[in-house]
Amino acid sequence: MEESANTVNNERKKRSLIIGGIIGCILICIIVAGYLYYRATRVSTDDAFVEGRVHTIASKIAGTVKTVRVGDNQAVKKGDILVEIDEIDYDIRVKEALTALDTEKTRLFEAESKLDAAKKQVEEMKAAVNSARANEELHEATARQAGIDMNRAENLFRNEAISRERFEKTKTGLDVAEAQLKTAREQVKRLEASLAAQVSLMKQAEAVIRTQSAAIKQRQTMVEAADLNKSYTKIVAPSDGYVTKKSVEVGNQVSAGQPLLAVVALDDLWIVANYKETQLQKIRPGQKVKISVDAHPNAKLSGVVESIMAGTGAIFSLFPPENATGNFVKVVQRIPVKIVLDTDANRENILRIGMSVVPTVYIR
């Protein structure tokens, strides 16, 4: 009886072991199948970091720092004043530029007045020259007629047809007409010379006006440059973000181009994931990505593959590999993949530039 009971118990144990083994095999198969399915539908890497836009804020002018309006890690809006440079020197330069501009405008006004006077004189001289030329033509006609009368009088006097007194009177008339013609011609020459001199003065005035106009444009440019430099005394935020790397304090003497602080825009972040080249076969732009953050284990972000870099990270390093010399050791290369976050994925601003993340690309 006892032997029968033992036999039954042994059979039950064997059956339990067999069933347990079968169940274990099934579980192992399920786990392996799940793992293989996971590997076939997802590609993941822990070599990934948060990237973003870091705006280095530098002074465009030299001067003394008058005010620093922000502190470390402070949130700022686009257009907020971050730092103010003492503007006294630049106010003086603006005033000097405006004074120089007013001086050139005064000179231009004087040159325009001289030009107007010269033009008026030229018109008057032209009228005088025309009148003198008309007078010259009149005396030329009178002299011609006097010459004709003189020839006739000589013939008549030779034939004793007129008296000597009349002959002498005719001769005197010719002499007077020729003298008047000479005077008229000299008057024309004198007036023409005066007209030429006045035209020359008018052209000089026009040249001065052109020079002054160019000088005014140059002075206006200098005023604009002075105003622009004065505006640079107020350094503003180029975008929304957070202040980092602040190295400026009130009273510091800064030079043009000197970095003062940085503004990090947290509303425009992305992920750069360095996938192995053996993982890139099925990664394509547009594929969905799930992202876990080391600093926030409970946070699950989503994104999309935007692009794949056109080269490995090593090839763009400061010292790219040169495999033509020495012993070659094959190393699996990594290629950066840019992943953009979905809209509002980082609405709580939990991400910071440089954070480590683990992106998982859904390739199916």
C-alpha positions in Angstrom: 0.0 0.0 0.0 2.8 2.4 0.9 4.7 1.5 -2.3 1.6 2.4 -4.3 1.4 5.8 -2.6 5.1 6.5 -3.2 4.7 5.6 -6.8 1.8 8.0 -7.2 3.7 10.8 -5.5 6.7 10.2 -7.8 4.5 10.3 -10.8 3.0 13.6 -9.6 6.4 15.0 -9.0 7.6 14.0 -12.5 4.4 15.4 -14.0 4.9 18.7 -12.1 8.6 18.9 -13.2 7.6 18.3 -16.8 4.8 20.9 -16.6 7.1 23.3 -14.9 9.8 22.7 -17.5 7.3 23.3 -20.3 6.0 26.5 -18.7 9.6 27.6 -18.2 10.5 26.9 -21.8 7.4 28.8 -22.9 8.3 31.8 -20.7 11.8 31.7 -22.0 10.5 31.6 -25.6 8.1 34.5 -24.9 10.9 36.5 -23.3 13.3 35.8 -26.2 10.6 36.5 -28.7 9.8 39.7 -27.0 13.4 40.7 -26.9 13.9 39.9 -30.5 10.7 41.8 -31.4 11.9 44.7 -29.4 15.3 44.6 -31.2 13.6 44.3 -34.5 11.2 47.3 -34.0 13.3 49.7 -31.9 16.8 51.1 -31.9 18.1 52.7 -28.8 21.4 54.3 -27.6 22.5 56.0 -24.4 25.1 58.1 -26.3 22.7 61.0 -26.7 22.6 64.5 -25.3 20.3 67.6 -25.3 21.5 70.3 -27.7 20.1 73.9 -28.2 20.9 77.4 -29.1 23.3 79.2 -26.9 23.5 83.0 -27.7 26.8 84.4 -26.6 26.2 88.0 -25.6 29.2 90.3 -26.3 29.6 94.1 -26.2 29.7 95.8 -29.6 31.5 98.8 -28.2 34.2 99.6 -25.6 33.2 101.2 -22.3 32.5 101.0 -18.6 29.7 98.8 -17.4 27.0 101.0 -15.8 24.3 98.5 -14.9 23.9 94.7 -14.9 20.1 94.0 -14.8 20.2 90.2 -14.7 21.6 87.5 -12.5 22.7 83.9 -13.0 20.1 81.5 -14.4 17.5 84.3 -14.6 14.7 84.0 -17.1 14.6 86.8 -19.7 12.4 87.7 -22.6 13.5 88.8 -26.1 14.4 92.5 -26.0 15.0 92.7 -22.2 17.9 94.9 -21.3 20.7 92.8 -19.9 23.6 95.1 -19.5 24.1 98.9 -19.9 27.4 100.6 -20.9 28.0 104.2 -19.7 26.7 106.3 -22.6 28.3 109.7 -21.7 31.2 109.3 -24.2 28.8 108.3 -26.9 26.4 111.2 -26.1 29.3 113.5 -26.7 30.1 111.9 -30.0 26.5 112.2 -31.1 26.6 115.9 -30.3 29.9 116.4 -32.1 28.6 114.7 -35.2 25.4 116.8 -35.1 27.4 120.0 -34.8 29.7 119.0 -37.7 26.5 118.2 -39.7 25.0 121.7 -38.9 28.3 123.3 -40.0 28.3 121.6 -43.3 24.6 122.5 -43.8 25.4 126.2 -43.1 28.2 126.0 -45.7 25.9 124.5 -48.2 23.3 127.3 -47.6 26.0 129.9 -48.2 27.2 128.1 -51.3 23.6 128.0 -52.6 23.1 131.7 -51.9 26.3 132.5 -53.8 25.1 130.3 -56.7 21.7 132.1 -56.8 23.6 135.5 -56.9 25.9 134.2 -59.6 23.0 133.0 -61.7 21.3 136.3 -61.4 24.5 138.1 -62.3 25.0 135.8 -65.3 21.4 136.6 -66.6 22.1 140.3 -66.2 25.4 140.0 -68.0 23.8 138.0 -70.8 21.3 140.8 -71.2 24.1 143.4 -71.2 26.1 141.4 -73.8 23.1 141.1 -76.0 22.4 144.8 -75.8 26.1 145.6 -76.5 26.0 143.3 -79.5 22.9 145.0 -80.8 24.6 148.4 -80.3 27.7 147.0 -82.1 25.5 145.9 -85.1 23.9 149.4 -85.2 27.3 151.1 -85.2 28.5 148.7 -87.9 25.6 149.7 -90.1 26.3 153.4 -89.4 30.0 153.0 -90.2 29.1 151.2 -93.5 26.8 153.9 -94.5 29.4 156.5 -93.5 31.9 154.7 -95.7 29.5 154.7 -98.6 28.8 158.4 -98.1 32.5 159.1 -98.0 33.2 157.3 -101.3 30.4 159.3 -102.9 31.7 162.5 -101.4 35.2 161.8 -102.7 33.9 161.4 -106.2 31.8 164.5 -106.0 34.6 166.6 -104.5 37.0 165.4 -107.2 34.5 166.5 -109.8 34.0 169.7 -107.8 30.4 168.9 -107.4 30.4 169.6 -103.6 32.3 172.0 -101.5 35.3 171.2 -99.3 33.3 172.0 -96.2 30.7 169.3 -97.1 33.5 166.8 -97.9 35.2 167.4 -94.6 31.9 167.1 -92.8 31.3 163.7 -94.5 34.8 162.6 -93.6 34.3 163.6 -90.0 31.1 161.6 -89.9 33.0 158.5 -91.1 35.6 159.0 -88.4 33.0 159.4 -85.7 31.1 156.3 -86.9 34.3 154.2 -86.9 35.3 155.5 -83.5 31.8 154.6 -82.1 32.1 151.1 -83.8 35.4 150.6 -82.1 34.0 151.6 -78.8 31.0 149.3 -79.2 33.3 146.4 -80.1 35.4 147.0 -77.0 32.3 147.2 -74.9 31.2 143.8 -76.3 34.5 142.2 -75.5 34.6 143.7 -72.0 31.1 142.4 -71.3 31.8 139.0 -72.8 34.9 138.7 -70.6 32.8 139.7 -67.5 30.2 137.1 -68.5 32.8 134.4 -68.8 34.2 135.3 -65.4 30.7 135.2 -63.9 29.9 131.9 -65.5 33.2 130.6 -64.0 32.1 131.8 -60.6 28.7 130.1 -61.1 30.4 126.8 -61.9 32.7 127.2 -58.9 29.6 127.7 -56.7 28.0 124.5 -58.3 31.2 122.6 -57.5 31.2 123.8 -53.9 27.5 122.7 -53.6 28.4 119.3 -54.9 31.3 119.1 -52.5 29.1 120.3 -49.6 26.3 117.8 -50.5 28.8 115.0 -50.4 30.2 116.3 -47.1 26.7 116.5 -45.6 26.0 112.8 -46.6 29.2 111.8 -45.0 28.3 113.8 -41.8 24.9 112.2 -41.8 26.5 108.8 -42.0 28.7 109.8 -39.0 25.6 110.9 -37.1 23.9 107.6 -37.8 27.0 105.7 -36.8 27.2 107.7 -33.5 23.5 107.1 -32.8 24.0 103.4 -33.6 27.0 103.2 -31.2 25.0 104.9 -28.6 22.2 102.4 -29.0 24.8 99.6 -28.4 25.2 100.9 -24.8 22.1 98.9 -24.0 22.7 95.2 -24.6 19.4 93.3 -25.0 18.4 89.6 -25.0 18.2 88.2 -28.6 15.6 85.7 -27.6 13.7 84.2 -24.7 15.8 82.1 -22.5 17.9 81.8 -19.3 21.1 83.7 -18.4 24.2 81.6 -18.1 28.0 82.0 -17.9 27.6 85.6 -16.6 31.0 87.1 -16.2 30.2 90.8 -16.2 29.9 93.1 -13.2 29.2 96.8 -12.7 32.3 98.9 -13.2 34.0 96.4 -15.5 35.9 97.9 -18.4 34.8 96.0 -21.5 36.1 96.0 -25.1 34.3 95.5 -28.3 33.6 91.8 -29.0 34.2 90.8 -25.3 31.8 88.0 -24.2 29.8 89.1 -21.1 27.2 86.3 -20.7 25.1 83.8 -22.6 21.4 83.3 -23.1 20.2 79.7 -23.5 16.8 79.3 -25.4 15.1 76.3 -23.8 12.1 76.6 -26.1 14.1 75.3 -29.0 16.0 72.2 -27.9 16.7 69.0 -29.8 18.5 65.7 -29.2 21.7 64.6 -30.9 22.0 60.8 -30.6 25.2 59.1 -31.7 24.1 55.8 -33.1 26.5 53.1 -34.2 26.8 52.7 -37.9 25.5 49.2 -37.6 22.2 50.6 -36.1 21.5 53.1 -38.9 20.3 50.6 -41.5 16.6 51.1 -40.7 16.6 54.6 -39.2 14.9 57.2 -41.4 13.8 60.8 -41.0 10.2 61.1 -39.8 10.3 58.0 -37.5 8.8 58.4 -34.0 11.1 58.5 -31.0 10.5 58.0 -27.3 13.0 59.7 -25.0 13.8 59.0 -21.4 15.8 61.5 -19.4 18.5 60.4 -16.9 17.7 63.4 -14.6 14.0 62.7 -14.7 13.3 59.0 -14.8 9.6 59.4 -14.7 9.5 61.8 -17.7 8.7 60.4 -21.0 9.2 62.7 -24.0 8.5 62.1 -27.7 10.0 63.4 -30.8 10.8 62.7 -34.5 14.0 61.8 -36.4 14.7 65.0 -38.4 18.0 64.2 -40.1 21.1 62.0 -40.2 24.5 63.7 -40.3 26.4 63.4 -43.5 29.5 62.0 -41.8 30.7 60.3 -38.6 31.5 62.3 -35.5 35.2 61.3 -35.8 35.7 62.7 -39.3 34.6 66.2 -38.1 36.8 66.1 -35.0 39.8 68.4 -34.5 42.1 65.5 -35.4 40.3 63.2 -37.9 41.6 59.7 -38.1 44.4 58.8 -40.6 44.3 55.1 -41.2 46.8 55.1 -44.0 49.7 54.9 -41.6 50.4 52.7 -38.6 48.4 49.6 -37.6 44.7 49.7 -38.3 42.2 48.7 -35.7 38.6 48.7 -36.9 36.3 50.6 -34.6 32.6 50.9 -35.0 31.9 54.5 -35.9 29.1 56.6 -34.5 26.9 58.9 -36.6 25.0 61.8 -35.1 21.2 61.7 -35.6 19.2 64.8 -34.9 15.9 64.3 -33.1 13.4 67.2 -32.7 11.0 67.2 -29.8 7.3 67.2 -30.4 5.4 70.4 -29.7 5.1 71.1 -25.9 7.2 68.0 -25.1 9.4 70.2 -23.0 6.7 72.6 -21.8 7.8 72.3 -18.2 11.4 73.1 -19.2 12.8 70.0 -17.5 15.5 69.6 -20.1 18.8 71.5 -20.0 21.5 71.6 -22.7 24.1 68.9 -22.2 21.7 66.5 -20.3 22.1 62.8 -21.0 19.0 61.1 -22.6 18.2 57.7 -24.0 16.2 57.9 -27.3 14.5 54.9 -28.7 13.6 55.1 -32.4 10.6 53.1 -33.5 11.7 51.7 -36.9 8.5 49.8 -37.5 
